[in-house]
Structure formats: C-alpha cells, structure tokens
Amino acid sequence: MLEESAREKIELLTDEIIIKLRRKHMSQVELGKMIDESPVQLNRAIHGDMTPKSVKIRKKIYKVLDM
C-alpha cells in the first residue's frame, strides 16, 4: 500500500511537470539545455528517480517552471 501511494505521488508530479512544459510550449530537450542537463538525466528526474542527482535536477525544474 505504501508503494502504491508513493507511485501515485510520483505520477502526479510527472503529470504536473509535463503539463507545465506544454503550457510554456517547451520540450524536455529545451528544458534540459536551459538547466544544463542531458535529456536522459532530465527524463529520469521527471519520472521520479530518487537519486540525489535527480532530486537536484527536479529542484532546477521547479524553478524554471515556477512550481
């Protein structure tokens, strides 16, 4: 049950980031260039990877997307 709850929160966060990108007419590649991160690392961070690097990337994403 705890895993399901965590997974749902990750999915909601992923959806929110993707919606914000679309509203700003921005691709993940463009976002990656803005925050100086590779598309692969950016994708991992957006989809809930919990490594310290991904957490750091998400913080950059939040700033760019005003979250």
Protein Blocks (a to p, Z undefined) as FASTA:
>chain_A
ZZmmmmmmmmmmmmmmmmmmmmnopafklmmmmnopafklmmmmmnopabfklmmmmmmm
mmmnoZZ
